[in-house]
């Protein structure tokens, strides 16, 4: 059965119209006043699941707002779309594919059918294959060409084959140290400088490369794989034992074998898993090699628990639905064009990069599932970075800039590396930033503060306007006890489902990426003009002029 988002324009739904009217009524809403008049606001507007605690009380919402947003989710068919996705219906309409990354974390006894067969057998066979490889490497049974054990793994992949695994392996580094796992490195960009930086840290005799590419033909990945092979041979490796240093995750098994990889060391990829949702599959091999299979399965388990919460919890307490609908509220009714993610933990420093791909590649669309243009804005710009660094940089824009930029703060209660009272200060900074965004500072408060310092009235009036902070800036705060595989799995799955819900609201296909494909196609033609002779000029004078500039000055 082919599933398409219902072509009804979301802006014509009664719940959308009700939200437009409600937005006008909320023009003068003050969060500061709402907290002052309602001692139970935090208790009502917070929820917990899967080891995560969400405080969404610092938002420009009343109970009525939340109910209207939930009504929109129901009226737009979020529940039906979610069940269609989990059941394997073809939500990726433009490519005619199901969307089943959730199957990668389901128990073996479940049944998910694609083209008449139960894919859960394949999923768990791949997990068993991963377990075998990880066990052999961790037990020093896999050795390089000189019979030395593997200490480093380099993942060669780009996009979803890079961002998700990098996020998780960095976020769970303490578990790598506990398990005695291998060190992980990532080679993504087609830039010789990155290749040099990565390989300079490595000993060829103890390094394993994982080539992660669905087609085994992605330009950046293939070029880096070829460069890695050349490096391996130049450093003393042999063709005969190349199989000890290269494995692959791909659907093109023959291409991997032709490269020199043994068939049993080729791990599967499937069309029903998009790259940005693939870290749960064999694309997660570098994660498993770092933290061990037991921890990797805990990661899957955490995501599965969030899947169950998303499917079964009423929308009023459903964490992905609440986050998604709050995002719709700000993007479509308050004209917020960007969204900030502010993790207060060093190990989550690259979480924003993964979210950028997950969100902007998924929902950066301008037509609905049926091919008609959208009638509302979609896909906010996702940005941010690790706290407290941002407080001394772009948080200024959040507090006193003209744009409205909602933010999600993410912070653990316990640090893996306590140093003096550092973590207490880090946690305090996280809470104080969200408090400052909500509370702000009035002109009267600014003047009183300056007078208390003994400044003359003329100076008070001169400086006070600059110290006024509008406040009333919305944020969510996600707290967990500590970063663990299970909680991290739940956290990533939470945002996967948030992005999905927003795609359903906007009626778009969140699982194709044709804009990405165009650049790849044009890149081949540009390369031909850079390196060839007697080739026709580019279609526009700008591109041709830049090609000519490169050719006239390139000495490579």
C-alpha positions in Angstrom: 0.0 0.0 0.0 1.4 3.4 -1.0 0.9 6.0 1.7 0.8 9.7 0.9 0.2 12.6 3.2 -3.4 13.7 2.7 -3.3 16.6 0.2 -5.6 18.9 2.3 -3.8 22.2 2.9 -2.9 22.4 6.6 -3.6 26.1 6.6 -7.2 25.4 5.8 -7.8 23.1 8.8 -10.1 24.5 11.5 -7.4 24.0 14.1 -5.0 26.1 12.1 -7.5 28.9 11.8 -8.1 28.7 15.6 -4.4 29.0 16.2 -4.2 32.1 14.0 -6.9 33.7 16.1 -5.3 32.5 19.3 -1.9 34.0 18.2 -3.5 37.5 18.1 -4.9 37.0 21.6 -1.4 36.0 22.8 0.3 39.2 21.5 0.7 40.7 25.0 1.3 37.4 26.8 4.0 37.6 29.4 5.8 34.5 30.7 7.1 36.4 33.7 3.5 37.2 34.7 2.3 33.7 33.9 4.8 32.2 36.4 4.0 34.8 39.0 0.3 34.1 38.8 0.5 30.3 38.5 2.7 28.4 41.0 1.8 25.1 39.3 2.9 26.1 35.8 6.2 24.1 35.9 4.5 21.0 37.3 1.8 21.0 34.6 4.2 21.9 31.8 6.9 19.2 32.4 7.0 15.6 31.6 9.4 12.6 31.8 10.0 9.5 29.8 12.9 7.1 28.8 15.3 8.7 31.2 14.7 12.2 29.9 12.9 15.1 31.7 11.4 17.9 29.7 10.5 21.3 31.1 8.5 23.2 28.5 7.0 25.7 30.9 9.2 28.6 29.6 7.2 28.9 26.4 4.8 31.5 25.0 1.8 29.2 25.7 -1.2 28.7 27.9 -3.1 25.5 28.5 -5.4 26.6 25.7 -2.4 27.0 23.4 -1.2 23.5 24.1 -4.6 22.1 23.5 -5.0 23.9 20.2 -1.6 22.6 19.1 -2.5 19.0 20.0 -5.8 19.5 18.1 -3.8 20.5 15.0 -1.6 17.4 15.4 -4.7 15.2 15.5 -6.5 16.9 12.7 -3.4 16.8 10.5 -3.2 13.0 10.9 0.0 12.6 12.9 -1.2 9.4 14.7 -2.2 7.8 11.4 1.1 8.8 9.7 3.1 7.5 12.6 1.4 4.1 12.5 1.9 4.0 8.7 5.6 4.6 9.1 6.0 1.9 11.8 4.0 -0.5 9.7 6.2 -0.2 6.7 3.9 1.8 4.4 5.7 3.8 1.7 5.9 7.2 3.3 8.7 8.2 1.0 6.4 8.9 -1.9 8.8 10.4 -4.4 11.1 7.3 -4.2 8.3 4.8 -3.5 10.0 3.5 -0.3 9.0 2.7 3.2 10.7 4.5 6.1 11.9 1.9 8.6 14.8 3.1 10.7 12.6 2.3 13.7 12.8 -1.4 12.7 16.5 -1.3 13.4 15.8 -1.1 17.1 12.8 -3.4 17.4 13.0 -6.8 19.1 13.6 -10.0 17.1 10.1 -11.3 17.8 8.5 -8.4 16.0 7.3 -8.7 12.4 7.8 -5.8 10.0 7.0 -6.8 6.4 8.5 -5.2 3.3 7.6 -6.7 -0.1 6.2 -9.7 1.5 9.0 -10.8 3.9 9.8 -10.1 7.5 12.8 -7.7 7.5 13.5 -8.3 11.2 15.5 -11.5 10.4 17.8 -9.4 8.2 18.1 -6.7 10.9 19.1 -9.1 13.6 21.4 -11.1 11.2 23.3 -7.8 10.7 23.5 -7.3 14.4 24.9 -10.8 14.8 27.5 -10.0 12.1 28.4 -6.8 13.9 28.7 -8.7 17.2 31.1 -11.2 15.6 33.4 -8.5 14.2 33.4 -6.4 17.5 34.1 -9.5 19.6 37.0 -10.5 17.4 38.6 -7.1 17.4 38.0 -6.5 21.2 39.5 -10.0 21.9 42.5 -9.3 19.7 41.5 -12.1 17.3 41.5 -9.7 14.2 45.0 -8.7 13.3 46.6 -6.5 10.6 49.0 -7.5 7.9 52.0 -7.5 10.4 49.9 -9.5 12.9 49.4 -6.6 15.3 46.0 -6.0 16.9 43.6 -3.2 15.8 43.7 -0.1 17.9 42.2 2.5 15.6 39.2 2.5 13.2 38.6 5.1 10.5 35.1 5.5 9.3 35.1 6.7 5.7 31.6 8.1 4.9 29.8 11.4 4.6 26.4 12.8 5.5 24.4 10.3 7.6 27.3 7.8 7.3 29.4 10.3 9.3 27.4 12.7 11.4 25.3 10.3 13.5 28.2 7.8 14.2 30.5 10.7 15.1 28.0 12.2 17.5 27.4 9.0 19.3 31.0 7.8 19.5 32.0 11.2 20.9 29.1 11.5 23.3 29.8 8.0 24.7 33.6 8.3 24.9 33.6 7.5 28.6 32.1 4.1 27.7 34.9 3.5 25.2 37.4 4.1 27.9 35.6 1.7 30.2 35.3 -1.0 27.6 38.8 -0.7 26.3 37.4 -0.1 22.8 39.3 1.1 19.8 39.8 4.7 19.0 37.5 6.0 16.3 38.2 8.6 13.6 36.1 10.0 10.8 37.1 10.9 7.3 34.2 12.6 5.4 35.2 15.7 3.4 36.9 15.4 0.0 39.7 17.7 1.2 43.3 16.6 1.3 43.9 18.5 4.5 41.4 16.4 6.4 42.9 13.2 5.0 46.4 14.3 6.1 45.2 15.3 9.6 43.5 11.9 10.1 46.2 9.6 8.8 48.9 11.5 10.6 47.6 10.1 13.9 47.6 6.5 12.7 49.8 3.5 12.5 48.9 1.6 9.3 49.7 -1.8 11.0 46.9 -1.3 13.6 44.3 0.6 11.6 41.0 -0.7 10.2 39.0 1.3 7.6 35.3 1.1 7.3 33.9 2.3 3.9 30.3 3.3 4.5 28.4 4.0 1.3 25.1 2.6 0.2 26.1 2.5 -3.5 29.9 2.2 -3.0 30.0 5.1 -5.4 29.5 8.3 -3.3 32.2 10.6 -4.7 33.7 11.9 -1.5 33.7 8.4 0.1 35.1 6.6 -2.9 37.9 9.1 -3.3 38.8 8.9 0.4 38.7 5.1 0.2 41.0 5.1 -2.7 43.4 7.5 -0.9 43.3 5.3 2.2 44.1 2.2 0.1 47.1 4.1 -1.5 48.3 5.2 1.9 48.0 1.7 3.3 50.1 0.3 0.4 52.7 3.1 0.6 53.2 2.4 4.3 54.0 -1.3 3.9 50.6 -3.0 3.5 50.1 -5.6 0.9 47.3 -6.3 -1.6 47.2 -9.9 -0.3 46.3 -8.8 3.2 44.3 -5.7 2.3 41.2 -7.5 3.6 42.5 -7.3 7.1 42.4 -3.5 7.0 39.2 -2.7 5.0 35.6 -3.6 5.5 32.4 -2.1 4.0 28.9 -1.1 4.8 27.0 -1.0 1.5 24.2 -2.5 -0.6 26.6 -2.9 -3.5 28.4 -6.0 -2.3 30.2 -6.7 -5.6 31.8 -3.3 -5.7 33.2 -3.8 -2.2 34.5 -7.2 -3.2 36.2 -5.8 -6.3 37.9 -3.2 -4.0 39.5 -6.1 -2.1 37.1 -6.6 0.8 36.0 -10.2 1.7 32.3 -10.9 1.2 31.8 -11.9 4.9 33.1 -8.5 5.8 30.6 -6.6 3.8 27.7 -5.4 6.0 24.3 -4.6 4.6 22.4 -1.3 4.0 18.8 -1.1 2.9 16.7 1.3 0.8 14.2 1.7 3.6 16.8 3.4 5.9 17.7 7.0 5.0 21.3 8.0 5.6 20.5 10.5 8.3 18.6 7.8 10.2 21.1 5.0 9.8 23.3 5.1 12.8 21.2 2.3 14.3 22.3 0.0 11.5 25.7 -1.4 10.5 26.6 2.3 9.8 27.0 2.3 13.6 29.9 -0.1 13.4 32.4 2.5 14.6 30.2 3.2 17.6 30.0 -0.5 18.4 33.7 -1.0 18.0 34.3 1.9 20.4 31.7 1.2 23.2 31.1 -2.6 22.7 28.0 -4.4 21.5 26.3 -4.5 24.8 26.3 -0.7 25.0 25.4 -0.4 21.4 22.3 -2.5 22.1 21.5 -0.3 25.0 21.6 2.6 22.6 19.0 0.8 20.4 17.0 -0.1 23.4 16.8 3.6 24.5 15.6 4.6 21.0 13.0 1.8 21.0 11.7 3.0 24.3 11.2 6.4 22.8 9.5 4.8 19.8 7.0 3.1 22.1 6.4 6.4 23.9 5.8 8.2 20.7 3.3 5.6 19.4 1.4 5.0 22.6 1.4 8.1 24.8 -1.4 10.6 24.5 -0.4 13.7 22.6 -0.9 15.9 25.7 2.1 14.0 27.3 3.9 12.9 24.2 7.4 14.4 24.2 8.1 14.3 20.5 4.7 15.7 19.6 5.0 18.5 22.2 8.4 19.6 20.9 7.2 19.4 17.3 4.1 21.4 17.9 5.9 24.1 19.9 8.3 24.4 16.9 5.3 24.7 14.5 3.8 27.3 16.9 6.9 29.5 16.7 7.8 28.9 13.1 4.4 29.3 11.5 2.6 31.7 13.9 5.4 33.8 15.4 7.7 33.9 12.3 10.7 32.3 14.0 13.0 31.4 11.2 15.7 29.6 13.2 16.0 27.3 16.2 18.9 27.1 18.6 20.1 23.9 20.3 22.4 24.4 23.3 23.8 21.3 24.8 25.6 21.9 28.1 28.0 19.0 27.9 31.4 18.7 26.1 30.6 15.2 24.8 27.5 16.5 23.0 29.4 19.2 21.2 28.6 17.8 17.8 24.9 17.1 18.5 23.9 20.2 16.6 25.6 19.0 13.4 23.6 15.8 13.5 20.4 17.7 14.2 21.1 20.1 11.3 21.1 17.2 8.8 18.3 15.4 10.4 16.0 18.5 10.4 17.1 20.6 7.5 17.7 17.8 5.0 14.4 16.2 6.1 12.1 19.3 6.1 13.8 21.7 3.8 11.1 21.2 1.2 8.7 23.5 -0.7 6.2 21.0 -2.1 3.8 18.7 -0.3 3.7 14.9 -0.8 1.2 15.3 -3.7 3.6 17.7 -5.5 1.6 20.9 -4.8 3.4 23.9 -3.3 3.3 24.4 0.4 1.2 27.3 1.7 3.2 27.9 4.8 6.9 28.1 5.7 8.8 24.9 6.4 12.2 23.9 7.7 13.7 26.4 10.2 17.4 27.0 10.2 19.0 24.8 12.9 22.1 26.1 14.7 23.7 26.3 18.1 26.6 24.9 20.0 28.0 23.7 23.3 27.3 25.8 26.5 28.7 27.7 28.2 30.9 28.8 25.3 28.0 30.3 23.4 27.2 32.5 26.4 30.2 34.5 25.5 29.3 34.7 21.8 25.9 34.3 20.1 23.7 34.2 23.2 23.8 38.0 23.0 21.6 37.7 19.9 19.2 35.4 21.8 18.8 37.8 24.6 18.8 41.2 23.0 18.6 40.7 19.2 15.5 41.5 17.1 14.7 37.9 15.9 12.7 35.5 18.0 14.8 32.4 18.3 13.4 29.5 20.4 16.0 27.3 22.0 16.4 23.9 23.5 18.8 23.5 26.4 20.1 20.0 27.0 22.1 19.2 30.2 23.0 16.1 32.4 22.8 16.3 36.1 26.0 14.2 36.6 29.2 14.7 34.8 31.4 11.8 33.7 34.4 13.8 34.7 33.8 15.9 37.8 36.4 18.5 38.5 35.9 20.6 41.7 32.6 22.4 41.4 32.8 22.8 37.6 29.6 20.8 36.8 27.5 22.7 39.4 28.6 25.9 37.7 27.8 24.5 34.2 24.4 23.3 35.3 23.7 26.7 37.0 24.7 28.5 33.8 22.3 26.4 31.7 19.4 27.2 34.0 20.3 30.8 34.4 20.4 31.3 30.6 16.9 29.9 30.1 15.7 32.0 33.1 17.2 35.1 31.6 15.6 34.4 28.3 12.3 34.2 29.9 12.6 36.9 32.6 14.6 39.6 30.9 15.3 42.9 32.6 12.9 45.8 32.5 13.9 49.5 32.2 12.9 50.1 35.8 15.1 47.2 37.0 18.0 48.4 34.9 17.7 51.9 36.3 17.4 50.6 39.9 20.6 48.5 39.4 22.5 51.5 38.1 21.4 53.7 40.9 22.4 51.1 43.5 25.9 51.4 42.1 25.8 55.1 42.9 25.8 56.4 39.3 24.4 60.0 38.8 21.0 60.2 37.3 22.2 61.5 33.9 24.5 58.4 33.6 21.6 56.1 34.7 19.4 57.4 31.9 22.2 57.1 29.4 23.2 53.5 30.2 19.8 52.0 31.2 18.4 51.5 27.6 21.4 49.3 26.8 20.9 47.1 29.8 17.2 46.4 29.1 16.6 42.8 28.1 13.2 42.1 26.6 12.8 38.6 28.0 9.7 36.6 27.0 12.0 34.5 24.8 10.9 30.8 24.7 13.0 27.7 25.5 12.7 24.1 26.5 15.1 22.4 28.9 15.9 18.7 28.6 17.6 17.1 31.6 19.0 13.6 32.1 20.7 12.0 35.0 23.9 11.4 33.0 24.8 10.6 29.4 24.4 6.9 28.9 23.8 4.7 25.8 20.1 4.3 26.6 19.4 7.9 27.3 21.4 9.1 24.3 19.4 6.6 22.1 16.2 8.0 23.5 17.3 11.6 23.0 18.2 11.1 19.3 15.0 9.2 18.6 13.1 12.0 20.3 14.3 14.5 17.7 13.8 12.0 14.9 10.1 11.9 15.8 9.9 15.6 16.3 11.1 16.2 12.8 8.7 13.6 11.4 5.7 15.2 13.2 6.6 18.6 11.7 6.8 17.0 8.3 3.4 15.5 8.7 2.0 18.9 9.8 3.4 20.6 6.7 2.4 17.7 4.4 5.9 17.2 3.0 8.1 14.2 2.4 10.7 14.3 5.1 12.6 11.3 3.6 14.0 12.4 0.2 16.7 14.9 -0.6 16.6 15.9 -4.2 18.2 19.2 -3.5 21.3 17.4 -2.4 21.3 15.2 -5.5 21.3 18.2 -7.9 24.6 19.5 -6.5 26.2 16.1 -7.0 25.1 16.0 -10.6 26.3 19.5 -11.5 29.6 18.8 -9.6 30.6 16.1 -12.2 30.1 18.5 -15.1 32.1 21.3 -13.3 34.9 18.8 -12.6 35.0 17.9 -16.3 35.4 21.5 -17.2 38.2 22.0 -14.6 40.3 19.1 -15.8 39.3 18.6 -19.5 40.1 20.2 -22.8 37.8 21.2 -25.6 34.8 21.0 -23.3 31.7 23.2 -23.8 31.5 26.3 -21.4 29.3 26.3 -18.3 25.7 27.3 -18.6 26.3 30.6 -16.8 29.2 33.2 -16.9 29.8 33.1 -13.2 30.5 29.4 -13.0 32.6 29.6 -16.2 34.5 32.6 -14.8 35.4 30.8 -11.6 36.5 27.7 -13.6 38.7 29.9 -15.7 40.2 31.5 -12.6 41.0 28.1 -11.1 42.6 26.8 -14.4 44.7 29.9 -14.8 46.2 29.7 -11.3 46.1 26.0 -10.4 49.5 24.4 -10.1 48.4 21.0 -8.9 
